[in-house]
Amino acid sequence: RIKDLNSSALRIDLSIGKQDSLRYLVSDDYDYYDYDPATGKYKVDVNSLKYDFSGLDELVKYMTDYDILPYMSWDYIPYPLQENGVWNNLDTNIENWQQVWEEVYYQYVKYYKENNVKIGYHEVYNEPDLEILKCWGVFEESLQGFLNWEDFCNGMDCTPGEGVYPDMYEYAVNGILRADPDATIGGPAFALGELGVESWVGFL
């Protein structure tokens, strides 16, 4: 059907870490490294991470066979960085999560670069603004998802450059460019666009 539409590219929402999709694209044999009970912090050994691209290979091969350029949305949290095994919550108790995040993105891009697969666009995360729907009564207040609203900004005004997402973007970009200096990279697709989060437009 994509071929019938004469489409040149397709964005794939990869949902990294979700139980029903690519949860084990990145995995780890251990839960904790160098745990400090006094602070509750620990480190993850980047050399312990394992990657399994088999779930993506068939789809990517189909697309490239038909000259359709994959646009990869590397969204949500890889399993070794999840808090309590939840695919949309980053465990910020991992002291070196930024370095692990960078290494994961490096391995994503390196895999396809080494296999001579052209990726048209690398998108870092997806729908960080969706939790604002709690304020509008669409979601229950108990919802913890899409990281956490506080992880993307301080307060409901959502000041750009504050919170954890700028680090997620910066370290992902570092990893992508380390593997492919010519890569095209962008920030997240938004669920609501300018509705309630106008300041994010300036950030992007």
mmCIF file of the C-alpha atoms, coordinates in Angstrom:
data_MODEL
# 
_entry.id   MODEL 
# 
loop_
_atom_site.group_PDB 
_atom_site.id 
_atom_site.type_symbol 
_atom_site.label_atom_id 
_atom_site.label_alt_id 
_atom_site.label_comp_id 
_atom_site.label_asym_id 
_atom_site.label_entity_id 
_atom_site.label_seq_id 
_atom_site.pdbx_PDB_ins_code 
_atom_site.Cartn_x 
_atom_site.Cartn_y 
_atom_site.Cartn_z 
_atom_site.occupancy 
_atom_site.B_iso_or_equiv 
_atom_site.pdbx_formal_charge 
_atom_site.auth_seq_id 
_atom_site.auth_comp_id 
_atom_site.auth_asym_id 
_atom_site.auth_atom_id 
_atom_site.pdbx_PDB_model_num 
ATOM 1   C CA . ARG A 1 1   ? 0.000  0.000  0.000  1.00 0.00 ? 1   ARG A CA 1 
ATOM 2   C CA . ILE A 1 2   ? 2.905  2.337  0.666  1.00 0.00 ? 2   ILE A CA 1 
ATOM 3   C CA . LYS A 1 3   ? 4.239  1.577  -2.798 1.00 0.00 ? 3   LYS A CA 1 
ATOM 4   C CA . ASP A 1 4   ? 0.830  2.311  -4.305 1.00 0.00 ? 4   ASP A CA 1 
ATOM 5   C CA . LEU A 1 5   ? 0.973  5.736  -2.681 1.00 0.00 ? 5   LEU A CA 1 
ATOM 6   C CA . ASN A 1 6   ? 4.395  6.333  -4.249 1.00 0.00 ? 6   ASN A CA 1 
ATOM 7   C CA . SER A 1 7   ? 5.721  7.159  -0.806 1.00 0.00 ? 7   SER A CA 1 
ATOM 8   C CA . SER A 1 8   ? 9.396  7.998  -0.561 1.00 0.00 ? 8   SER A CA 1 
ATOM 9   C CA . ALA A 1 9   ? 9.636  7.589  3.233  1.00 0.00 ? 9   ALA A CA 1 
ATOM 10  C CA . LEU A 1 10  ? 7.846  6.112  6.232  1.00 0.00 ? 10  LEU A CA 1 
ATOM 11  C CA . ARG A 1 11  ? 8.102  7.158  9.873  1.00 0.00 ? 11  ARG A CA 1 
ATOM 12  C CA . ILE A 1 12  ? 8.194  4.137  12.183 1.00 0.00 ? 12  ILE A CA 1 
ATOM 13  C CA . ASP A 1 13  ? 7.073  4.582  15.804 1.00 0.00 ? 13  ASP A CA 1 
ATOM 14  C CA . LEU A 1 14  ? 9.434  2.007  17.311 1.00 0.00 ? 14  LEU A CA 1 
ATOM 15  C CA . SER A 1 15  ? 8.166  2.147  20.924 1.00 0.00 ? 15  SER A CA 1 
ATOM 16  C CA . ILE A 1 16  ? 11.472 0.935  22.337 1.00 0.00 ? 16  ILE A CA 1 
ATOM 17  C CA . GLY A 1 17  ? 11.025 -0.917 25.617 1.00 0.00 ? 17  GLY A CA 1 
ATOM 18  C CA . LYS A 1 18  ? 7.313  -1.663 25.318 1.00 0.00 ? 18  LYS A CA 1 
ATOM 19  C CA . GLN A 1 19  ? 6.320  -5.170 26.329 1.00 0.00 ? 19  GLN A CA 1 
ATOM 20  C CA . ASP A 1 20  ? 4.379  -5.749 23.109 1.00 0.00 ? 20  ASP A CA 1 
ATOM 21  C CA . SER A 1 21  ? 6.875  -4.312 20.644 1.00 0.00 ? 21  SER A CA 1 
ATOM 22  C CA . LEU A 1 22  ? 10.665 -3.912 20.854 1.00 0.00 ? 22  LEU A CA 1 
ATOM 23  C CA . ARG A 1 23  ? 11.170 -4.343 24.589 1.00 0.00 ? 23  ARG A CA 1 
ATOM 24  C CA . TYR A 1 24  ? 14.300 -6.410 24.091 1.00 0.00 ? 24  TYR A CA 1 
ATOM 25  C CA . LEU A 1 25  ? 15.919 -4.430 21.310 1.00 0.00 ? 25  LEU A CA 1 
ATOM 26  C CA . VAL A 1 26  ? 18.192 -3.368 24.172 1.00 0.00 ? 26  VAL A CA 1 
ATOM 27  C CA . SER A 1 27  ? 18.566 -5.645 27.178 1.00 0.00 ? 27  SER A CA 1 
ATOM 28  C CA . ASP A 1 28  ? 20.824 -6.163 30.146 1.00 0.00 ? 28  ASP A CA 1 
ATOM 29  C CA . ASP A 1 29  ? 21.651 -9.212 32.243 1.00 0.00 ? 29  ASP A CA 1 
ATOM 30  C CA . TYR A 1 30  ? 21.872 -7.244 35.475 1.00 0.00 ? 30  TYR A CA 1 
ATOM 31  C CA . ASP A 1 31  ? 19.570 -4.902 37.364 1.00 0.00 ? 31  ASP A CA 1 
ATOM 32  C CA . TYR A 1 32  ? 22.126 -2.901 39.334 1.00 0.00 ? 32  TYR A CA 1 
ATOM 33  C CA . TYR A 1 33  ? 25.773 -1.900 39.128 1.00 0.00 ? 33  TYR A CA 1 
ATOM 34  C CA . ASP A 1 34  ? 27.857 -0.113 41.744 1.00 0.00 ? 34  ASP A CA 1 
ATOM 35  C CA . TYR A 1 35  ? 24.781 0.463  43.902 1.00 0.00 ? 35  TYR A CA 1 
ATOM 36  C CA . ASP A 1 36  ? 25.191 3.024  46.682 1.00 0.00 ? 36  ASP A CA 1 
ATOM 37  C CA . PRO A 1 37  ? 22.565 2.354  49.388 1.00 0.00 ? 37  PRO A CA 1 
ATOM 38  C CA . ALA A 1 38  ? 23.270 5.732  51.005 1.00 0.00 ? 38  ALA A CA 1 
ATOM 39  C CA . THR A 1 39  ? 22.170 7.680  47.941 1.00 0.00 ? 39  THR A CA 1 
ATOM 40  C CA . GLY A 1 40  ? 20.009 5.108  46.160 1.00 0.00 ? 40  GLY A CA 1 
ATOM 41  C CA . LYS A 1 41  ? 22.074 5.759  43.036 1.00 0.00 ? 41  LYS A CA 1 
ATOM 42  C CA . TYR A 1 42  ? 23.740 3.193  40.807 1.00 0.00 ? 42  TYR A CA 1 
ATOM 43  C CA . LYS A 1 43  ? 25.536 2.936  37.492 1.00 0.00 ? 43  LYS A CA 1 
ATOM 44  C CA . VAL A 1 44  ? 24.855 0.795  34.445 1.00 0.00 ? 44  VAL A CA 1 
ATOM 45  C CA . ASP A 1 45  ? 27.810 -0.741 32.618 1.00 0.00 ? 45  ASP A CA 1 
ATOM 46  C CA . VAL A 1 46  ? 27.454 0.220  28.937 1.00 0.00 ? 46  VAL A CA 1 
ATOM 47  C CA . ASN A 1 47  ? 29.510 -2.836 27.986 1.00 0.00 ? 47  ASN A CA 1 
ATOM 48  C CA . SER A 1 48  ? 26.860 -5.119 29.472 1.00 0.00 ? 48  SER A CA 1 
ATOM 49  C CA . LEU A 1 49  ? 24.133 -3.957 27.089 1.00 0.00 ? 49  LEU A CA 1 
ATOM 50  C CA . LYS A 1 50  ? 22.926 -6.379 24.417 1.00 0.00 ? 50  LYS A CA 1 
ATOM 51  C CA . TYR A 1 51  ? 21.145 -5.511 21.178 1.00 0.00 ? 51  TYR A CA 1 
ATOM 52  C CA . ASP A 1 52  ? 18.755 -7.569 19.076 1.00 0.00 ? 52  ASP A CA 1 
ATOM 53  C CA . PHE A 1 53  ? 17.680 -5.939 15.806 1.00 0.00 ? 53  PHE A CA 1 
ATOM 54  C CA . SER A 1 54  ? 15.918 -8.988 14.409 1.00 0.00 ? 54  SER A CA 1 
ATOM 55  C CA . GLY A 1 55  ? 12.488 -7.504 15.117 1.00 0.00 ? 55  GLY A CA 1 
ATOM 56  C CA . LEU A 1 56  ? 13.287 -4.548 12.885 1.00 0.00 ? 56  LEU A CA 1 
ATOM 57  C CA . ASP A 1 57  ? 15.350 -6.211 10.194 1.00 0.00 ? 57  ASP A CA 1 
ATOM 58  C CA . GLU A 1 58  ? 12.472 -7.672 8.182  1.00 0.00 ? 58  GLU A CA 1 
ATOM 59  C CA . LEU A 1 59  ? 10.569 -4.383 8.094  1.00 0.00 ? 59  LEU A CA 1 
ATOM 60  C CA . VAL A 1 60  ? 13.626 -2.318 7.217  1.00 0.00 ? 60  VAL A CA 1 
ATOM 61  C CA . LYS A 1 61  ? 14.614 -4.763 4.468  1.00 0.00 ? 61  LYS A CA 1 
ATOM 62  C CA . TYR A 1 62  ? 11.114 -4.571 2.978  1.00 0.00 ? 62  TYR A CA 1 
ATOM 63  C CA . MET A 1 63  ? 11.265 -0.778 2.960  1.00 0.00 ? 63  MET A CA 1 
ATOM 64  C CA . THR A 1 64  ? 14.711 -0.573 1.419  1.00 0.00 ? 64  THR A CA 1 
ATOM 65  C CA . ASP A 1 65  ? 13.802 -3.201 -1.206 1.00 0.00 ? 65  ASP A CA 1 
ATOM 66  C CA . TYR A 1 66  ? 11.017 -0.852 -2.314 1.00 0.00 ? 66  TYR A CA 1 
ATOM 67  C CA . ASP A 1 67  ? 13.184 2.280  -2.091 1.00 0.00 ? 67  ASP A CA 1 
ATOM 68  C CA . ILE A 1 68  ? 11.251 3.632  0.876  1.00 0.00 ? 68  ILE A CA 1 
ATOM 69  C CA . LEU A 1 69  ? 13.423 5.588  3.282  1.00 0.00 ? 69  LEU A CA 1 
ATOM 70  C CA . PRO A 1 70  ? 12.958 4.635  6.981  1.00 0.00 ? 70  PRO A CA 1 
ATOM 71  C CA . TYR A 1 71  ? 12.353 7.542  9.354  1.00 0.00 ? 71  TYR A CA 1 
ATOM 72  C CA . MET A 1 72  ? 13.142 6.084  12.781 1.00 0.00 ? 72  MET A CA 1 
ATOM 73  C CA . SER A 1 73  ? 11.364 7.371  15.868 1.00 0.00 ? 73  SER A CA 1 
ATOM 74  C CA . TRP A 1 74  ? 13.623 5.964  18.611 1.00 0.00 ? 74  TRP A CA 1 
ATOM 75  C CA . ASP A 1 75  ? 11.010 6.618  21.246 1.00 0.00 ? 75  ASP A CA 1 
ATOM 76  C CA . TYR A 1 76  ? 10.475 5.697  24.884 1.00 0.00 ? 76  TYR A CA 1 
ATOM 77  C CA . ILE A 1 77  ? 12.904 4.138  27.320 1.00 0.00 ? 77  ILE A CA 1 
ATOM 78  C CA . PRO A 1 78  ? 15.139 1.116  26.625 1.00 0.00 ? 78  PRO A CA 1 
ATOM 79  C CA . TYR A 1 79  ? 14.685 -1.613 29.222 1.00 0.00 ? 79  TYR A CA 1 
ATOM 80  C CA . PRO A 1 80  ? 17.994 -1.111 31.123 1.00 0.00 ? 80  PRO A CA 1 
ATOM 81  C CA . LEU A 1 81  ? 17.095 2.548  31.792 1.00 0.00 ? 81  LEU A CA 1 
ATOM 82  C CA . GLN A 1 82  ? 13.489 2.007  32.841 1.00 0.00 ? 82  GLN A CA 1 
ATOM 83  C CA . GLU A 1 83  ? 12.239 2.800  36.319 1.00 0.00 ? 83  GLU A CA 1 
ATOM 84  C CA . ASN A 1 84  ? 10.496 -0.283 37.751 1.00 0.00 ? 84  ASN A CA 1 
ATOM 85  C CA . GLY A 1 85  ? 10.273 -1.829 34.291 1.00 0.00 ? 85  GLY A CA 1 
ATOM 86  C CA . VAL A 1 86  ? 7.928  0.875  32.964 1.00 0.00 ? 86  VAL A CA 1 
ATOM 87  C CA . TRP A 1 87  ? 8.635  1.699  29.315 1.00 0.00 ? 87  TRP A CA 1 
ATOM 88  C CA . ASN A 1 88  ? 7.837  5.396  29.632 1.00 0.00 ? 88  ASN A CA 1 
ATOM 89  C CA . ASN A 1 89  ? 9.646  6.225  32.881 1.00 0.00 ? 89  ASN A CA 1 
ATOM 90  C CA . LEU A 1 90  ? 13.355 7.015  32.879 1.00 0.00 ? 90  LEU A CA 1 
ATOM 91  C CA . ASP A 1 91  ? 15.181 5.927  36.046 1.00 0.00 ? 91  ASP A CA 1 
ATOM 92  C CA . THR A 1 92  ? 17.095 9.067  36.997 1.00 0.00 ? 92  THR A CA 1 
ATOM 93  C CA . ASN A 1 93  ? 18.661 7.181  39.938 1.00 0.00 ? 93  ASN A CA 1 
ATOM 94  C CA . ILE A 1 94  ? 21.073 5.815  37.330 1.00 0.00 ? 94  ILE A CA 1 
ATOM 95  C CA . GLU A 1 95  ? 24.003 8.181  37.779 1.00 0.00 ? 95  GLU A CA 1 
ATOM 96  C CA . ASN A 1 96  ? 25.359 7.654  34.275 1.00 0.00 ? 96  ASN A CA 1 
ATOM 97  C CA . TRP A 1 97  ? 22.038 7.444  32.405 1.00 0.00 ? 97  TRP A CA 1 
ATOM 98  C CA . GLN A 1 98  ? 23.165 10.134 29.964 1.00 0.00 ? 98  GLN A CA 1 
ATOM 99  C CA . GLN A 1 99  ? 26.215 8.108  28.931 1.00 0.00 ? 99  GLN A CA 1 
ATOM 100 C CA . VAL A 1 100 ? 24.108 4.946  28.617 1.00 0.00 ? 100 VAL A CA 1 
ATOM 101 C CA . TRP A 1 101 ? 21.530 6.835  26.555 1.00 0.00 ? 101 TRP A CA 1 
ATOM 102 C CA . GLU A 1 102 ? 24.274 8.095  24.229 1.00 0.00 ? 102 GLU A CA 1 
ATOM 103 C CA . GLU A 1 103 ? 25.746 4.625  23.824 1.00 0.00 ? 103 GLU A CA 1 
ATOM 104 C CA . VAL A 1 104 ? 22.340 3.119  23.006 1.00 0.00 ? 104 VAL A CA 1 
ATOM 105 C CA . TYR A 1 105 ? 21.728 5.665  20.242 1.00 0.00 ? 105 TYR A CA 1 
ATOM 106 C CA . TYR A 1 106 ? 25.263 5.116  18.968 1.00 0.00 ? 106 TYR A CA 1 
ATOM 107 C CA . GLN A 1 107 ? 24.578 1.383  18.656 1.00 0.00 ? 107 GLN A CA 1 
ATOM 108 C CA . TYR A 1 108 ? 21.224 1.959  16.908 1.00 0.00 ? 108 TYR A CA 1 
ATOM 109 C CA . VAL A 1 109 ? 22.825 4.056  14.202 1.00 0.00 ? 109 VAL A CA 1 
ATOM 110 C CA . LYS A 1 110 ? 26.074 2.089  13.968 1.00 0.00 ? 110 LYS A CA 1 
ATOM 111 C CA . TYR A 1 111 ? 24.125 -1.102 13.230 1.00 0.00 ? 111 TYR A CA 1 
ATOM 112 C CA . TYR A 1 112 ? 22.428 0.352  10.180 1.00 0.00 ? 112 TYR A CA 1 
ATOM 113 C CA . LYS A 1 113 ? 25.490 2.259  9.043  1.00 0.00 ? 113 LYS A CA 1 
ATOM 114 C CA . GLU A 1 114 ? 27.568 -0.933 9.048  1.00 0.00 ? 114 GLU A CA 1 
ATOM 115 C CA . ASN A 1 115 ? 24.810 -2.740 7.147  1.00 0.00 ? 115 ASN A CA 1 
ATOM 116 C CA . ASN A 1 116 ? 24.650 -0.004 4.497  1.00 0.00 ? 116 ASN A CA 1 
ATOM 117 C CA . VAL A 1 117 ? 21.050 0.887  5.327  1.00 0.00 ? 117 VAL A CA 1 
ATOM 118 C CA . LYS A 1 118 ? 20.221 4.552  4.806  1.00 0.00 ? 118 LYS A CA 1 
ATOM 119 C CA . ILE A 1 119 ? 18.086 6.034  7.589  1.00 0.00 ? 119 ILE A CA 1 
ATOM 120 C CA . GLY A 1 120 ? 16.405 9.213  6.410  1.00 0.00 ? 120 GLY A CA 1 
ATOM 121 C CA . TYR A 1 121 ? 15.722 10.758 9.805  1.00 0.00 ? 121 TYR A CA 1 
ATOM 122 C CA . HIS A 1 122 ? 16.402 10.008 13.475 1.00 0.00 ? 122 HIS A CA 1 
ATOM 123 C CA . GLU A 1 123 ? 13.723 11.267 15.856 1.00 0.00 ? 123 GLU A CA 1 
ATOM 124 C CA . VAL A 1 124 ? 14.575 11.521 19.556 1.00 0.00 ? 124 VAL A CA 1 
ATOM 125 C CA . TYR A 1 125 ? 11.566 10.466 21.625 1.00 0.00 ? 125 TYR A CA 1 
ATOM 126 C CA . ASN A 1 126 ? 7.847  10.901 20.949 1.00 0.00 ? 126 ASN A CA 1 
ATOM 127 C CA . GLU A 1 127 ? 4.935  12.878 22.420 1.00 0.00 ? 127 GLU A CA 1 
ATOM 128 C CA . PRO A 1 128 ? 6.585  14.344 25.536 1.00 0.00 ? 128 PRO A CA 1 
ATOM 129 C CA . ASP A 1 129 ? 3.633  16.701 25.954 1.00 0.00 ? 129 ASP A CA 1 
ATOM 130 C CA . LEU A 1 130 ? 0.904  14.069 26.247 1.00 0.00 ? 130 LEU A CA 1 
ATOM 131 C CA . GLU A 1 131 ? 0.753  14.205 30.035 1.00 0.00 ? 131 GLU A CA 1 
ATOM 132 C CA . ILE A 1 132 ? -0.697 17.734 29.855 1.00 0.00 ? 132 ILE A CA 1 
ATOM 133 C CA . LEU A 1 133 ? -3.999 15.987 29.178 1.00 0.00 ? 133 LEU A CA 1 
ATOM 134 C CA . LYS A 1 134 ? -4.143 15.252 32.918 1.00 0.00 ? 134 LYS A CA 1 
ATOM 135 C CA . CYS A 1 135 ? -4.679 18.986 33.437 1.00 0.00 ? 135 CYS A CA 1 
ATOM 136 C CA . TRP A 1 136 ? -7.632 18.879 31.037 1.00 0.00 ? 136 TRP A CA 1 
ATOM 137 C CA . GLY A 1 137 ? -9.230 15.869 32.722 1.00 0.00 ? 137 GLY A CA 1 
ATOM 138 C CA . VAL A 1 138 ? -8.590 13.443 29.841 1.00 0.00 ? 138 VAL A CA 1 
ATOM 139 C CA . PHE A 1 139 ? -6.201 11.269 31.894 1.00 0.00 ? 139 PHE A CA 1 
ATOM 140 C CA . GLU A 1 140 ? -6.372 10.404 35.586 1.00 0.00 ? 140 GLU A CA 1 
ATOM 141 C CA . GLU A 1 141 ? -4.038 12.355 37.871 1.00 0.00 ? 141 GLU A CA 1 
ATOM 142 C CA . SER A 1 142 ? -2.356 9.055  38.784 1.00 0.00 ? 142 SER A CA 1 
ATOM 143 C CA . LEU A 1 143 ? -1.034 8.599  35.237 1.00 0.00 ? 143 LEU A CA 1 
ATOM 144 C CA . GLN A 1 144 ? 2.750  8.465  35.122 1.00 0.00 ? 144 GLN A CA 1 
ATOM 145 C CA . GLY A 1 145 ? 3.768  8.360  31.527 1.00 0.00 ? 145 GLY A CA 1 
ATOM 146 C CA . PHE A 1 146 ? 5.798  9.691  28.654 1.00 0.00 ? 146 PHE A CA 1 
ATOM 147 C CA . LEU A 1 147 ? 8.590  10.104 31.149 1.00 0.00 ? 147 LEU A CA 1 
ATOM 148 C CA . ASN A 1 148 ? 6.953  12.430 33.664 1.00 0.00 ? 148 ASN A CA 1 
ATOM 149 C CA . TRP A 1 149 ? 5.726  15.929 32.948 1.00 0.00 ? 149 TRP A CA 1 
ATOM 150 C CA . GLU A 1 150 ? 8.224  17.240 35.505 1.00 0.00 ? 150 GLU A CA 1 
ATOM 151 C CA . ASP A 1 151 ? 11.042 15.507 33.633 1.00 0.00 ? 151 ASP A CA 1 
ATOM 152 C CA . PHE A 1 152 ? 10.462 17.717 30.622 1.00 0.00 ? 152 PHE A CA 1 
ATOM 153 C CA . CYS A 1 153 ? 10.009 21.049 32.351 1.00 0.00 ? 153 CYS A CA 1 
ATOM 154 C CA . ASN A 1 154 ? 9.732  22.827 35.695 1.00 0.00 ? 154 ASN A CA 1 
ATOM 155 C CA . GLY A 1 155 ? 6.114  23.625 36.493 1.00 0.00 ? 155 GLY A CA 1 
ATOM 156 C CA . MET A 1 156 ? 3.153  23.729 34.170 1.00 0.00 ? 156 MET A CA 1 
ATOM 157 C CA . ASP A 1 157 ? 4.611  26.614 32.163 1.00 0.00 ? 157 ASP A CA 1 
ATOM 158 C CA . CYS A 1 158 ? 7.168  24.133 30.822 1.00 0.00 ? 158 CYS A CA 1 
ATOM 159 C CA . THR A 1 159 ? 10.190 26.398 30.443 1.00 0.00 ? 159 THR A CA 1 
ATOM 160 C CA . PRO A 1 160 ? 12.378 25.156 27.557 1.00 0.00 ? 160 PRO A CA 1 
ATOM 161 C CA . GLY A 1 161 ? 15.841 23.997 28.552 1.00 0.00 ? 161 GLY A CA 1 
ATOM 162 C CA . GLU A 1 162 ? 14.786 22.816 32.005 1.00 0.00 ? 162 GLU A CA 1 
ATOM 163 C CA . GLY A 1 163 ? 14.033 19.279 33.063 1.00 0.00 ? 163 GLY A CA 1 
ATOM 164 C CA . VAL A 1 164 ? 15.638 16.111 31.710 1.00 0.00 ? 164 VAL A CA 1 
ATOM 165 C CA . TYR A 1 165 ? 14.664 16.151 28.019 1.00 0.00 ? 165 TYR A CA 1 
ATOM 166 C CA . PRO A 1 166 ? 17.420 18.538 26.862 1.00 0.00 ? 166 PRO A CA 1 
ATOM 167 C CA . ASP A 1 167 ? 19.957 15.996 28.154 1.00 0.00 ? 167 ASP A CA 1 
ATOM 168 C CA . MET A 1 168 ? 18.096 13.180 26.409 1.00 0.00 ? 168 MET A CA 1 
ATOM 169 C CA . TYR A 1 169 ? 18.276 15.087 23.146 1.00 0.00 ? 169 TYR A CA 1 
ATOM 170 C CA . GLU A 1 170 ? 21.908 16.232 23.509 1.00 0.00 ? 170 GLU A CA 1 
ATOM 171 C CA . TYR A 1 171 ? 23.314 12.820 24.408 1.00 0.00 ? 171 TYR A CA 1 
ATOM 172 C CA . ALA A 1 172 ? 21.252 11.060 21.747 1.00 0.00 ? 172 ALA A CA 1 
ATOM 173 C CA . VAL A 1 173 ? 22.592 13.495 19.155 1.00 0.00 ? 173 VAL A CA 1 
ATOM 174 C CA . ASN A 1 174 ? 26.143 12.818 20.362 1.00 0.00 ? 174 ASN A CA 1 
ATOM 175 C CA . GLY A 1 175 ? 25.638 9.078  19.921 1.00 0.00 ? 175 GLY A CA 1 
ATOM 176 C CA . ILE A 1 176 ? 23.995 9.388  16.515 1.00 0.00 ? 176 ILE A CA 1 
ATOM 177 C CA . LEU A 1 177 ? 26.669 11.672 15.098 1.00 0.00 ? 177 LEU A CA 1 
ATOM 178 C CA . ARG A 1 178 ? 29.430 9.484  16.488 1.00 0.00 ? 178 ARG A CA 1 
ATOM 179 C CA . ALA A 1 179 ? 28.085 6.638  14.356 1.00 0.00 ? 179 ALA A CA 1 
ATOM 180 C CA . ASP A 1 180 ? 27.029 8.713  11.349 1.00 0.00 ? 180 ASP A CA 1 
ATOM 181 C CA . PRO A 1 181 ? 28.313 12.302 11.048 1.00 0.00 ? 181 PRO A CA 1 
ATOM 182 C CA . ASP A 1 182 ? 25.939 12.910 8.118  1.00 0.00 ? 182 ASP A CA 1 
ATOM 183 C CA . ALA A 1 183 ? 22.776 11.828 9.950  1.00 0.00 ? 183 ALA A CA 1 
ATOM 184 C CA . THR A 1 184 ? 19.626 13.963 9.950  1.00 0.00 ? 184 THR A CA 1 
ATOM 185 C CA . ILE A 1 185 ? 18.272 14.333 13.500 1.00 0.00 ? 185 ILE A CA 1 
ATOM 186 C CA . GLY A 1 186 ? 15.253 15.999 15.072 1.00 0.00 ? 186 GLY A CA 1 
ATOM 187 C CA . GLY A 1 187 ? 13.348 16.398 18.294 1.00 0.00 ? 187 GLY A CA 1 
ATOM 188 C CA . PRO A 1 188 ? 10.117 14.703 19.275 1.00 0.00 ? 188 PRO A CA 1 
ATOM 189 C CA . ALA A 1 189 ? 6.827  14.548 17.457 1.00 0.00 ? 189 ALA A CA 1 
ATOM 190 C CA . PHE A 1 190 ? 4.238  16.217 19.677 1.00 0.00 ? 190 PHE A CA 1 
ATOM 191 C CA . ALA A 1 191 ? 0.828  14.873 20.532 1.00 0.00 ? 191 ALA A CA 1 
ATOM 192 C CA . LEU A 1 192 ? -0.787 18.322 20.652 1.00 0.00 ? 192 LEU A CA 1 
ATOM 193 C CA . GLY A 1 193 ? 1.644  20.617 18.864 1.00 0.00 ? 193 GLY A CA 1 
ATOM 194 C CA . GLU A 1 194 ? 1.219  24.196 19.987 1.00 0.00 ? 194 GLU A CA 1 
ATOM 195 C CA . LEU A 1 195 ? -1.788 23.514 22.218 1.00 0.00 ? 195 LEU A CA 1 
ATOM 196 C CA . GLY A 1 196 ? -0.625 24.436 25.717 1.00 0.00 ? 196 GLY A CA 1 
ATOM 197 C CA . VAL A 1 197 ? 3.076  24.007 24.968 1.00 0.00 ? 197 VAL A CA 1 
ATOM 198 C CA . GLU A 1 198 ? 3.878  26.963 22.730 1.00 0.00 ? 198 GLU A CA 1 
ATOM 199 C CA . SER A 1 199 ? 7.302  27.426 24.305 1.00 0.00 ? 199 SER A CA 1 
ATOM 200 C CA . TRP A 1 200 ? 8.450  24.047 23.002 1.00 0.00 ? 200 TRP A CA 1 
ATOM 201 C CA . VAL A 1 201 ? 8.290  25.383 19.459 1.00 0.00 ? 201 VAL A CA 1 
ATOM 202 C CA . GLY A 1 202 ? 11.114 27.782 20.317 1.00 0.00 ? 202 GLY A CA 1 
ATOM 203 C CA . PHE A 1 203 ? 13.096 25.010 21.951 1.00 0.00 ? 203 PHE A CA 1 
ATOM 204 C CA . LEU A 1 204 ? 12.964 22.872 18.823 1.00 0.00 ? 204 LEU A CA 1 
# 
